[in-house]
Amino acid sequence: MMNFYKMVFSFSLILGTIISISATSWFTAWIGLEINLLSLMPLMKSFKNKFSAEASLKYFITQAMASATLIFSIILIANFKYSSFFEISNLSSPLLNLALLMKIGAAPLHFWLPEVVSGISWYMNMIILTWQKIAPMILLFYSMKSSILISMFIILSALIGSLEGINQTCLRKLLVFSSINHISWMLSALSSSLNSWLLYFSIYSFMNLNIIFLLNLNKIFFFSQIDKMTPNKSIKFFFFMNFLSLGGLPPFIGFFIKWITLNEMIYNKLFFLSIMLIILTLIALYFYLRMTFSTLMLSTTENINPHFIQKSLFCLSFSSFITLSSMTLLFSFTFFI
């Protein structure tokens, strides 16, 4: 019975996203977002986790606030042709963008995201950090008019996502602030072209899937638990390569997507924004490197756990191969350019 209701609401969740991205009107897109939201709420509730009810309530309140702002801006757009007193489109377009930016958790409208993800499972973290960004970002691509507003959100997301992640010991919050930092890159790619955003989002989702799958497999939620669950340093090395790729360290595949985004930004003469993103991303890369070095270089007891190796070795090898294969992609891309 439990699996049946999860299957039904998961199908409804996917259906809501498909309705939003394929809608021909803003009202239909809003309906798709509401179907998506109401389908996610039963999936977030878990009887084994006492914090899931609080997280679900926080998520519902913030998403309802964003949906109310979105439908208000849609009404303003629909009634624009009947207004002769002032330019309503100058007000409705920023409101529409703000509502969609709140839905994806872009800074400084990210206040709900760390509190929500710290009380739910890794599976729901994966959905919120990846799938729930698809429909709002594609709708944002259709309504992106104010370049100054988007540029402010890009810089603030990169800044807050980098600085707030430095002192985090909870891995769920660490991935959240990493996601906020990656939102700035996604918005930059989205302002260039939809294909660039699609490439960036696909590779980002793949890297997050690798990390969250292994953390969920071993029930790891805090940084201090990594040493206890993965005492073998060779396994930890392959595991942390995914974090370095997420931070954008060359020659990993995370650097490849950022390089493509920077290339298009420079082509569009967004020099200041490019420099700010590079500087602020170095801060995000710092706490990934610090976490990696402190785990690999401190002396620990290396008792090999066969149960962990048996479960994780194939996934680690496969994800590490994909992560390192970006070196070939980089050389091929440079050759053809």
MIMARRO-717571 format. One line per field, with one value per residue (C-alpha): residue in three letters; x, y, z. Coordinates in pm, 1 decimal, always signed. Each point is the difference from the previous one (the first is absolute). Last residue first. Layout:
REM MIMARRO-717571
code (ala,...) $
east (X,...) $
north (Y,...) $
up (Z,...) $
This chain:
REM MIMARRO-717571
code (ile,phe,phe,thr,phe,ser,phe,leu,leu,thr,met,ser,ser,leu,thr,ile,phe,ser,ser,phe,ser,leu,cys,phe,leu,ser,lys,gln,ile,phe,his,pro,asn,ile,asn,glu,thr,thr,ser,leu,met,leu,thr,ser,phe,thr,met,arg,leu,tyr,phe,tyr,leu,ala,ile,leu,thr,leu,ile,ile,leu,met,ile,ser,leu,phe,phe,leu,lys,asn,tyr,ile,met,glu,asn,leu,thr,ile,trp,lys,ile,phe,phe,gly,ile,phe,pro,pro,leu,gly,gly,leu,ser,leu,phe,asn,met,phe,phe,phe,phe,lys,ile,ser,lys,asn,pro,thr,met,lys,asp,ile,gln,ser,phe,phe,phe,ile,lys,asn,leu,asn,leu,leu,phe,ile,ile,asn,leu,asn,met,phe,ser,tyr,ile,ser,phe,tyr,leu,leu,trp,ser,asn,leu,ser,ser,ser,leu,ala,ser,leu,met,trp,ser,ile,his,asn,ile,ser,ser,phe,val,leu,leu,lys,arg,leu,cys,thr,gln,asn,ile,gly,glu,leu,ser,gly,ile,leu,ala,ser,leu,ile,ile,phe,met,ser,ile,leu,ile,ser,ser,lys,met,ser,tyr,phe,leu,leu,ile,met,pro,ala,ile,lys,gln,trp,thr,leu,ile,ile,met,asn,met,tyr,trp,ser,ile,gly,ser,val,val,glu,pro,leu,trp,phe,his,leu,pro,ala,ala,gly,ile,lys,met,leu,leu,ala,leu,asn,leu,leu,pro,ser,ser,leu,asn,ser,ile,glu,phe,phe,ser,ser,tyr,lys,phe,asn,ala,ile,leu,ile,ile,ser,phe,ile,leu,thr,ala,ser,ala,met,ala,gln,thr,ile,phe,tyr,lys,leu,ser,ala,glu,ala,ser,phe,lys,asn,lys,phe,ser,lys,met,leu,pro,met,leu,ser,leu,leu,asn,ile,glu,leu,gly,ile,trp,ala,thr,phe,trp,ser,thr,ala,ser,ile,ser,ile,ile,thr,gly,leu,ile,leu,ser,phe,ser,phe,val,met,lys,tyr,phe,asn,met,met) $
east (+3759.0,-0.9,+320.4,-109.1,-324.9,+185.6,+253.1,-275.7,-209.2,+298.2,+60.4,-373.2,+51.2,+122.3,-348.3,-151.1,+268.3,-41.4,-375.5,+53.4,+270.1,-194.3,-322.3,+181.3,+183.9,-295.8,-190.6,+284.9,+236.2,-240.6,-52.8,+372.6,+84.8,+373.2,+154.5,+210.4,+29.6,+33.0,+290.8,-109.1,+89.5,-307.0,-279.7,+160.0,+110.5,-345.6,-189.3,+248.5,-19.3,-379.7,+14.0,+236.4,-197.3,-284.3,+241.7,+139.8,-359.2,-16.5,+301.6,-110.5,-358.9,+112.8,+234.5,-275.1,-249.5,+248.2,+78.0,-353.9,+105.2,-246.7,+298.4,+142.0,-321.6,+2.2,+354.5,-74.5,-290.2,+216.0,+275.9,-250.9,-124.9,+353.8,+108.0,-267.7,+128.6,+327.9,+325.2,-22.1,-169.0,-363.8,-124.1,-230.6,+300.9,+190.0,-298.1,-15.0,+371.5,-82.6,-144.1,+296.1,+236.8,-222.8,+22.6,+380.4,+3.1,-183.5,-181.8,-325.5,-289.2,+182.5,+209.8,-306.8,-203.9,+174.1,-129.7,-361.2,-293.5,+139.7,-253.0,+238.7,-212.2,-139.0,+346.3,+91.7,-315.4,+26.0,+350.9,-65.3,-338.3,+150.4,+259.8,-269.0,-224.2,+285.9,+74.5,-362.8,-40.3,+309.0,-97.3,-359.3,+117.9,+225.0,-285.4,-235.1,+232.9,+201.6,-220.7,-55.3,+374.6,+31.1,-307.0,+153.5,+329.3,-175.3,-208.7,+329.0,+79.2,-346.9,+56.9,+328.9,-190.9,-245.2,+272.7,+161.4,-338.9,-48.1,+360.7,-40.4,+341.2,-44.2,+256.1,+98.4,-339.0,-142.9,+277.9,-22.4,-378.6,-40.6,+238.6,-97.7,-368.7,+51.1,+192.4,-256.0,-294.8,+137.0,+65.2,-359.6,-133.8,+230.0,-85.8,-371.4,-174.3,+5.4,-359.3,+49.7,+328.6,-165.2,-262.7,+281.5,+153.4,-326.1,-77.1,+341.8,+98.0,-222.0,+183.1,+347.4,+42.9,-357.2,-4.7,+345.1,-82.2,-316.6,+211.3,+250.8,-275.9,-160.7,+64.0,+321.5,-145.7,-273.3,+204.7,+276.2,-255.6,-231.7,+227.1,+106.7,-166.9,+333.8,+112.7,-164.4,-227.2,-154.6,-351.4,+121.9,+158.3,-332.9,-189.8,+266.6,-7.2,-376.9,+16.2,+274.2,-222.7,-319.8,+130.4,+143.4,-282.8,-252.5,+102.4,-221.9,-346.5,-142.4,-67.0,-220.3,+289.1,+187.2,-281.6,+151.6,+348.3,-131.0,-188.8,+320.7,+184.7,-260.0,+17.5,+377.5,-14.4,-254.0,+217.9,+305.7,-193.5,-136.6,+356.7,+114.6,-288.7,+18.0,+373.1,-26.7,-287.4,+186.8,+311.6,-204.1,-169.5,+334.7,+167.4,-142.4,+151.8,-125.4,-357.9,+116.1,-164.5,+194.3,-181.7,-340.2,+112.9,+160.4,-324.3,-149.1,+301.5,+11.5,-373.3,+44.2,+285.2,-211.1,-288.0,+238.7,+117.3,-361.9,-55.8,+313.8,-123.2,+124.5,+117.2,+270.6,+237.2,-279.7,-196.6,+318.1,+86.1,-349.1,+12.4,+330.1,-148.6,-321.0,+204.8,+183.8,-335.4,-135.5,+319.8,+22.7,-364.3,+67.7,+321.5,-182.5,-280.9) $
north (+2486.7,-367.1,-73.1,+187.1,-199.5,-326.0,+86.4,+96.9,-306.7,-228.7,+163.8,-29.6,-375.5,+51.3,+46.5,-274.8,-244.1,+115.1,-60.1,-352.6,-94.8,+139.0,-171.4,-333.2,+27.3,+109.1,-306.3,-250.4,+258.3,+93.2,-362.2,-72.4,+269.9,+58.8,+103.3,+301.8,+166.5,+369.3,+238.5,+331.6,+37.7,-135.4,+151.2,+337.7,+27.9,-69.8,+231.6,+278.2,-53.6,+18.2,+301.6,+179.9,-81.2,+212.3,+287.8,-46.0,+25.0,+355.0,+112.5,-170.4,+124.5,+357.4,-7.1,-130.7,+259.9,+278.2,-132.3,-51.4,+68.4,-250.6,-207.1,+27.7,-147.2,-274.7,-108.5,+24.5,-244.5,-242.5,+17.3,-56.0,-315.0,-136.9,+88.0,-229.4,-274.1,-20.3,+137.8,+247.9,+81.2,+105.6,-46.2,-283.8,-170.6,+32.3,-149.2,-291.0,-58.5,-32.6,-349.8,-127.8,+119.7,-139.1,-344.7,+21.3,+126.6,-299.6,+105.5,+78.2,-13.6,+120.9,+259.1,+133.6,+38.9,+320.9,+181.0,-51.3,-177.7,-341.3,-285.2,-225.1,-32.3,+349.4,+154.3,-211.9,+89.8,+366.5,+34.4,-175.6,+168.3,+341.7,-54.6,-113.1,+293.6,+244.0,-169.8,+31.5,+355.6,+128.4,-160.1,+125.0,+347.3,+19.0,-117.6,+265.8,+278.8,+287.9,+118.0,-363.6,-61.5,+291.7,-119.6,-346.4,+143.5,+194.3,-308.1,-189.1,+211.0,-67.8,-371.7,+12.1,+168.3,-290.9,-263.5,+132.4,+11.7,-371.3,-74.0,+150.7,+131.5,+344.6,+271.4,+84.4,-53.6,+336.7,+189.1,-174.9,-26.8,+352.0,+153.4,-206.6,+49.0,+372.8,+44.1,-188.8,+163.9,+346.1,-99.0,-123.4,+333.6,+199.0,-217.8,+78.9,-194.6,-367.3,-119.4,-300.7,-104.5,+31.0,-247.7,-243.1,+69.3,-44.1,-335.0,-164.6,+109.7,-251.4,-288.0,+85.9,+124.1,-77.3,-352.2,-95.0,+129.6,-211.9,-311.5,+113.4,+13.6,+310.4,+233.6,+175.3,+54.3,+234.5,+223.7,+44.5,+94.5,+240.9,+306.2,-34.8,+320.1,+186.7,-215.2,-234.1,-264.3,-145.8,+111.8,+336.6,+68.7,-83.7,+246.7,+267.4,-37.9,+40.7,+301.5,+150.5,-50.8,+129.2,+341.8,+130.0,-183.8,+219.4,+310.5,+269.2,+150.6,-160.8,-349.3,-240.1,-144.5,-79.4,-205.5,-339.0,+113.3,+123.7,-326.8,-192.7,+216.2,-88.9,-368.1,+2.7,+186.4,-252.7,-286.0,+142.2,+26.9,-351.7,-123.9,+165.7,-138.4,-351.4,-36.1,+111.5,-243.0,-290.2,+71.7,+2.8,-328.4,-158.5,+72.7,-308.0,-236.5,-359.2,+105.2,+175.8,+297.5,+131.2,-224.7,+127.6,+362.1,-62.4,-56.5,+325.7,+194.1,-161.3,+43.8,+364.8,+46.9,-150.9,+232.7,+298.7,-112.1,-22.1,+357.2,+120.3,-124.3,-248.4,-253.7,-254.3,+79.8,+24.3,-307.5,-211.7,+113.0,-84.7,-341.8,-87.2,+74.4,-184.8,-309.2,+30.7,+43.4,-323.2,-198.6,+115.9,-96.5,-348.5,-52.1,+69.4,-237.1) $
up (-3119.8,-105.6,+191.5,+312.7,+17.1,-51.1,+271.2,+241.9,-78.1,+58.6,+338.8,+68.1,+22.9,+355.6,+142.3,-214.1,+116.2,+360.2,-21.7,-133.1,+249.1,+295.7,-108.6,-44.8,+331.4,+210.9,+114.0,+15.4,+142.7,+280.1,+102.5,-26.0,+261.0,-17.8,+327.6,-80.9,+339.8,-65.6,-46.8,-144.7,-365.9,-177.1,+207.8,+70.9,-360.7,-142.3,+235.3,-58.6,-375.8,+3.5,+231.7,-238.4,-315.5,+132.4,+56.9,-351.5,-126.1,+133.8,-203.2,-322.9,+29.7,+62.1,-300.1,-229.2,+119.9,-70.6,-349.0,-128.3,-360.2,-157.5,-122.4,+351.9,+137.5,-262.8,+87.3,+370.5,-38.7,-201.9,+263.1,+277.2,-173.5,-40.5,+353.8,+142.7,-232.6,+185.5,-144.5,+167.6,+332.7,-37.6,+356.3,-104.2,-161.5,+325.4,+184.7,-247.1,+49.8,+367.7,-47.4,-200.0,+273.0,+275.2,-159.4,-9.6,+356.4,+148.6,+316.0,-182.8,+249.8,+307.9,-182.3,-183.6,+319.2,+108.9,-310.1,+97.0,-165.4,-98.0,-24.3,-199.2,-313.8,+48.6,-13.5,-302.0,-192.0,+101.6,-145.4,-330.3,-50.3,+70.6,-272.6,-247.1,+86.7,-63.2,-333.7,-112.3,+133.9,-181.0,-330.7,+26.5,+98.2,-303.9,-223.6,+140.5,-109.1,+142.8,+288.0,+94.3,+27.5,+242.2,+189.8,+20.4,+124.4,+276.3,+82.5,+44.6,+306.1,+139.4,-64.3,+190.4,+280.1,-3.1,-32.4,+317.4,+170.6,-65.3,+96.6,+345.7,+106.5,-152.0,+76.6,-359.5,-165.2,+94.6,-177.0,-337.2,-40.8,+135.0,-253.3,-305.2,+72.5,+60.0,-327.6,-210.2,+177.2,-76.8,-363.4,-31.6,+123.3,-231.3,-302.2,+36.1,-276.4,+99.5,-46.8,-231.6,+163.1,+340.4,-114.5,-82.4,+340.5,+190.9,-175.5,+43.6,+350.6,+181.6,-169.0,+133.8,+357.0,+108.3,-148.2,+131.1,+344.4,-7.4,-50.4,+262.0,+260.5,+148.1,+293.7,-106.5,-349.7,+120.7,+227.3,-257.4,-273.7,+179.3,+17.5,-365.9,-122.2,+29.4,-177.1,-251.5,+151.8,-316.2,+93.8,+123.3,-339.5,-168.0,+219.1,-44.4,-379.8,-14.1,+228.3,-220.6,-310.8,+160.1,+106.3,-328.7,-177.8,+184.4,-191.2,+144.2,-28.3,-314.0,+126.9,-193.2,-203.7,+319.9,+147.5,-89.7,+107.2,+334.2,+50.7,-71.0,+254.4,+263.7,-98.2,+55.1,+330.4,+128.8,-126.7,+178.9,+326.3,-48.9,-58.1,+322.5,+204.6,-150.9,+57.8,+360.3,+60.0,-161.7,+206.5,+320.9,-92.5,-101.2,+332.9,+177.6,-257.1,-4.2,-77.0,-316.1,-168.3,-300.0,-248.5,+115.4,-67.2,-339.7,-187.5,+126.6,-127.3,-345.1,-48.1,+101.1,-246.6,-278.5,+82.5,-16.6,-344.5,-112.3,+121.7,-175.4,-335.3,-260.9,+255.6,-89.1,+288.7,+255.6,-110.2,-2.9,+353.7,+126.2,-169.1,+169.5,+342.3,-90.0,-88.0,+331.2,+176.0,-146.9,+58.0,+358.9,+52.6,-140.9,+197.2,+323.5,-89.9) $
